């Protein structure tokens, strides 16, 4: 990193040291992230990607609102929001780019977990996030990515792409188009829930690598990546956990015949949300959680297939058919989740009895 940027960084944040050790950190795909060592304290420096997040001012406003709504001592983990610079803002212009500085939190990040107990710990952390902001007015939050989890809008985009695809529609693509067309019953259910359920403050990107675990994986030290915080439904956050944690293969796997639902991990996820939010949110919200797993899988499959039809304009691909293959992957998971509805219903009853909900 250029010396001029480092000097400006020190001035903007009052880092009274002669030298900063700055090195790339993590595996994030959206922002460039660095670890900054001052000799006495460590920070995370992030070069902000305003091509993906086109409204940084919305992110700042949301995060400031949240800062005013909770006492950090009420959370069992850290919520590392950006540090304010010398101008009293979260974003700093350095070398023609937007940067943010965060406190560094010790621990480890994982892209996947192996045990049901770890799934429960992760789920409890995201549920605690929802819990701490239950009294906040979610409708005061601004959209940082418009229509991010809006299933109705995703079907509209899919339908537009179908009218004038930018790829040859071969048999595999036709099969996927037919499959996703057939999932519109989930859209009808989504529209019902959208009318019935209250909006909450939700994280909206509940992947395992957005948690910092303790070294022994026994607890969560921090919940990170807070740019997608918006008004949403509780089933969004539970659903994305199911999609990314309870699946036996990751979303880039081509072994579609081996994609199944790991019910031990699913139970851990459901128990985590039930144990934290049971009795705190509406019963109808609790009942909507399994739908979230199906809906979030559907929405990602639709997005992948739509991007394939448009000629791969949004997601980075290593080869032309990768988005089609990702859509096939999500279709396999969605089929598996639908097939498990009966088992999931039994699991819900079991957990409600166990927790007296």
N, C-alpha and C positions, 0 to 999 in steps of 0.2 A: 504494500500500500504506500502511496506517495507520501513523502515527508510533510508536504504542505497540508495534506488532509489530516495527518496525525496532529500537527500543531494546532490546526483549527478545532479538532476534536477536543484536545486538552483545554483550549480556551473556552469552548462552548459549555463544557461540563465541569470546569474548575478542577481539572485533574492536575494537581501541583506536583508533577514528577518530571524528571528530565527525559525519561525514555519510556516508550510503550512497546511491549512485545505483542504483535498482532499476527494471528495465524487463522487460516480457514478452520471452520468448526462445523460438525454435523453433516447431515445428508439431505437437507431440505432442498426442494425443487423450485420454490417460488422466490425466496429472498436469498441473497448471498449473506452468509453468517460467519462472523469471526469471533474468536475468543481474545479478549484484551487483558493482558497482564500488566499491572502497574508496579509490581514488586511487592505491594502490600495488599492489594485487592484485585479481584478478577471481575470482568464484565463481559456481556455479550453485545457485540456491535452488529447491527443488521443494515445492509444496503437494501432499501425498500423497493420492491418491484411494483411500480405504479402502472404497468401495462396489464397486470392481472387485477390489482386492486386500484381501480380508477378513481376512487373517492377517499384519499387518505384523510381528508378532513372529517369524513363520517366515522372512520376508525377512531380518530382522536376524540371526537365528541362522545362516542359510545364509551370509550375507556374512561374518560373523565367522569361521565355520569356514574359508571360503576364504582369508581374510586370514592365517590360521594355517598354510596349506598351501603357500604359494608365496612366492618371492622376486621382487619386481617387476622386478629386473634380468634375470630369465630370460625375460621377455616382450619382443618387439620393438616393443611399443606400450604405452600407458598403459591401466590398468584402474581408472578413477576410482570408487572406492568411497566411501561417505559419510564425512564428517569427524565424529569423535566430539565431542559437546558437553561442557559443563562437568560433566554428570552421568555421563559415560562411556558414553553411548548414541548410537545413530545417529539416532533420531527425537526431535524437539523439539516440544512443544506451544506453539503461538503463536496467540493469538486464537481459541481453540477448534478449531484445525486442527492436523494433523500436518505438520511440515516436515522437510526434510533439506537439508544443505549439502554441496556437492561442490566439489572443485577444478575450475577452468575449464581446458579444454584447447583451445588454438588449432587452427584448421583449418576445414574446410568439411564440411558434410553434404549428401548428395544423396538424392533420392527415387528416382532411377533412374540407371543408368550406360549409357554408349554403346558401350564397347569390351570385347572379350574379355579384353584385358590387365587392365583394371580389375576384371572379374569374377574373374580369378585372384587379384589382390591382395586383394580382399574375402574370397574363399573361404579363402585362406591365413590371414587374421586369425582367422576363426572356427575354423578347424582348429587353430591355435596355442592357442586357448582350451581346446579339448578336450585337446590334448597336455599342457599345463602341469598339468592336474589328473588325469592318468591314474592317478597313484598315490593319489589321494584316495579315500576310501570314499564313493562316491556315495549309498549307502543311508543315510548319516547326514543327508543333506539332506532337509528337509521340503517338502511340496508347498505352493507359494504360490498356485497355482490348481489345485484338485483336478480330476483327470482331463483336464488340459489337452490332451494329445496322445494320449489313450486312444481309439483308433478303435472298440474294442468298445463303450465307453460312449457314444460319439457315435451309433453305430447304434441303441443302446437308446433314446436320447433322440429320435431320428428316428422310431422305431417308436411311441413313446408319443404324439408329436405327430400321427402319422397316424390314431390311433384317435379323436381328437376335435379336428380342426383348427378354428382360429378364423377361417379365411378360406374363401371360396368356392373349391373346387377346380376350376379351369377346365382347359381342354385343355393349356395350357402347363405348368401345375403338374402335371397327370397325367403329362405326358411326362417331366418332371424326376424325379418320384417313381419312374417306371419305370426311368429311367437309373440313379439312385443305388441302387435295389434290385439292379440288375444288376451292381453293383460289389462285391458281397459276397465275390467271390473274393479281393479284396485284403485283406479282413478275415481270411480264412483264412491268408493268407501272413503277415499281421501277427502273428497268434496263434502261428505257428511261430517267427518271429523273437523274439517276446517270451519264449519258452521257451529259445531257444538262445543269445541274445546277452547280453553283460554290460552292466549299467547303467553309464553314464559320467556325469560332470558335464557337462551340456549347457546351452547358452544358451537355447534354445527359442523365440527370437524373432529369427531371423537375417535381418532386413531391412537393406537398404543404409543406411537412415537411422539405424541403430544403430551406425554406424561414423563416426568423424571422420577424414577424409582430410587429407593435407597439401595445401597450396594447388595444387601441380602434379599432384595425383592419382597420385603415384608410390608412395605408401606410406600405411599407416594409422597415424594418430597415437594413436587411442584406440578402444576397444570399450566401448560404453555400454549403458544400459538393462538393468541386471542384476537386475531384480526377478523375472524368470521363470527364473532359474537353479534347476534341479532335477535330480534323477536322470532320465536318459533314454537313448535310443539315439542313436548317432552319426548315423544316417540322418534323425533329426528335424531336426538343424541343416542338413545338406546339403539335405534335401528342401524346407525353407522357402526356402532360397536359390534353388533351381531354380524354385519356384513364383513367386517375386517378381522374380527377375532374368532368367531365361531365357525368360519369356513375352514375346511381341511386343506385348502390350497389357496395361495394368494391370487390376486386378480390378474396377474400376468401369466399364470400357469396355462399350459395347453393340454393338460391332462384332465379334460372335462369329465371323463367317465369316473374320475376319482374324487370329484368334488362332492362333498357331503357336509352335513351339519354336525359339528362336534357337540353333542348334547351335554356333555359334562361342562364344557366351557359355556354353553348357552345357559345352563342352570346357574353357573357362577355369575354371569352377567345379569340375569333376571333377579337373582337374590340380592345382588348389590343395589339395584335400583329399588327393589321392594323394601329392603331393610332401611334405606335412607329416606325414601319418599313416601312409603306406605303411611297412610293417615295424615300426610301433609299436603298431598294433592288430591284432586277429585278421583273417585273410584273409576270413573270413565277414562281418565288419563292413564291410570295403571292398566286398565284393560286394553288400551290402544298400543301398548308397548310391542307385543308380537307383530302387529301390523307394521310397525316401524321397520322391523328387519326385512320384511318383504318389500315395503315401499322404497327403502333406501337402496336395496339391490336393484329393483326395477328402474329407479331413476338413473343409477349409474350405467346400467345396461343401455338404457335409452340414449344417454349422452354419448356413450361410446359408439353406438350404431349410427346415431345422427351425425357424429363427426366423421365417421367412415363414409357415409353417403355424401357429405359435403367436401370430401377430399382431404381429410385430416388437417383441418384449419385451426383446431384448438389444442388438442393433446399432442405432445411430442410422440413420435413413433419411430421405431427402429427399422420397420419395413412396412410396405403399403397396407397389408391386411391386418396389422396389429390391432387397430380399433375394432375391426370385425371380430377378431379372436377374443378381445376383451369382452365384447358384447356376448359372445358365445359362453365365455366363462361365467358371466353374471347370470345368464339364462339358466345355466346348470345349477347355480346356487339357488336361484329363485325357485326352480322346480323342486329342489331338495327341501327348501323351507316350506313350500306348500304341502309337500308330502308329509312333513313332520307336524302339521297343524294339530292332529289328534294328540300326539305325545306332548306337544307344548301346552295344550289345554290341561292335560293331566298334571304337568309340572306346575302350572299356575295354581291349580287347586292345592297341590301339595305345599307350595311355598306360602300361600295365603293361610293355610291351617297352621303351618309351622310358626309363622310370624303373627298369627291372630289378627289378620287383616279382614 
